[in-house]
């Protein structure tokens, strides 16, 4: 019998965190759920451990830590059309989260992705995780967004496939924005759904300090070129590049930023492009109209701890 929902956990050599995420998936009630672990740069030890401790869990081995490709594999191999994707340092907050996801999608065929409310172990909304175009004090309200939190969301897989899935070369950063743009361009909705909660334990393992400044700079150029035409692409790429220069300077990571800028520009050759339409641009303007002012966003970042 086809399960009602698939819970896919992506992991990369963080067993202790994975155990907690897996326990939260196995604890779901009131729903027929398939549970899947996607092992990036697969290790035989993890496969053996799962077979011994959680034999009902499907194990998917990836040859390398492919980021986006691991998420594409989870969606492609899931038995259910609705797929919850969480990272190994994320846990579903209670036993009813999967049931709440089903209720969200059940009567809304236009819904392609529901982002969860992400909180820390202290039960507070994580400021650093808040990327939606609304002030953080609206975190307990639902609204449309153009961000996809890959590590804490639920997706309708057929909608994602219709938009081409994640663009693999991104690896890390902006892949969710890129996918959200294409989903919205096809008439689907992406939302922030605070009725579903996930706890992010923010594992530091396997996260080199330079990677954010490199990937977010490079991928910001690519996502702009892929989804916008003419001057809009140039403006969006320049805005992101300037923003990342500011962040990189604060963190002493200008070398990583410069490498991201160089490889972002070089990677434009042969980049697949499909500019979004005028109606989608209008929808995005409406969604962005609720953002905090530029001055407010700068203040927020100045207060944050440098990564």
C-alpha positions, 0 to 999 in steps of 0.5 A: 500500500502506498504510504500517505507521506514520506519523511526523508532525512539527509545526512552526512557523517553526523550519526549523533544528530541523525539518531535524534532526527530519526527518532522524531520521524519514527515517533509520528502518529496518525499517518502512514509514513515511509521513512528514508535516510539519504546518506551523502558520501555513503558509509557502510557503517551507517547502512549496517546500523540502520539495518540493526536498529531501524530495519523499516527505514529505507537506506539510500546511498549517495556516492558523494556529498551532492547537496541538491542531488541528495534532495533530488534523489529523496524526491525521486525515490519517495513512494508518497507524493508528499515528502517531508525533507529534514536535515540530520540536525533537525527534528520534528517537534512532536508526534503530530507534525506529519499529520499537520502536513497532510492536513495542509496539503489535502485540500489545496492542490496549488500548494507545492511547498510548506516551510516549517517554523524553525525553532532552537532548542530554547524554543525560540524562533531562530533569528539566523534561520529567518529568511522569509520576506516578513519581519520575524515577529510574524513567525507565528502567522502563515503567509506566502514566501519565495524561500524554501527551507530544504532542511525543514519543509514538505513538498508535493513531489509532482509539482517539484518535478514539473519545475525540474527539481533542484538545480544540482550545481548549486550544491548549497545556497539559493537552490530553494529560491531558484526552485521556488521561483520556478514553482511560482512561475507554474502557478503553485504556492510556497508558504510559511506554515507555522502550524508545523514546527521543527527544532534545529540543533545547528550542528557545526560538524562538516561546515567549513567557515568559508563555504557560506561566503563562497557558495552564496556569492557564486549561486546568487549570480547564477540564480539571478541569471537563471530566472531573470532577463536583461537588466533584472538579472544584472541588478539582482546579481549585483545586489547579492554580490554587494551584500555578500561582500559586506558579510564576507568583510565582517567575517574576514572571508573576502578571499572566499567571496572573491572566489565565489564572484569569479566562479559565478561569472565564469559559470554563466557560460552554458548556464540553463536559463528560463526567465520567469514571466511578468505575472510571476514578477508581479506576485514576487513584488507583492510578496516582497512588499512585506519585507523589513526596510533595508535599514532594518535588515542591515541593523539585524545583520550587524547584531548577529554573530559572525559565522 
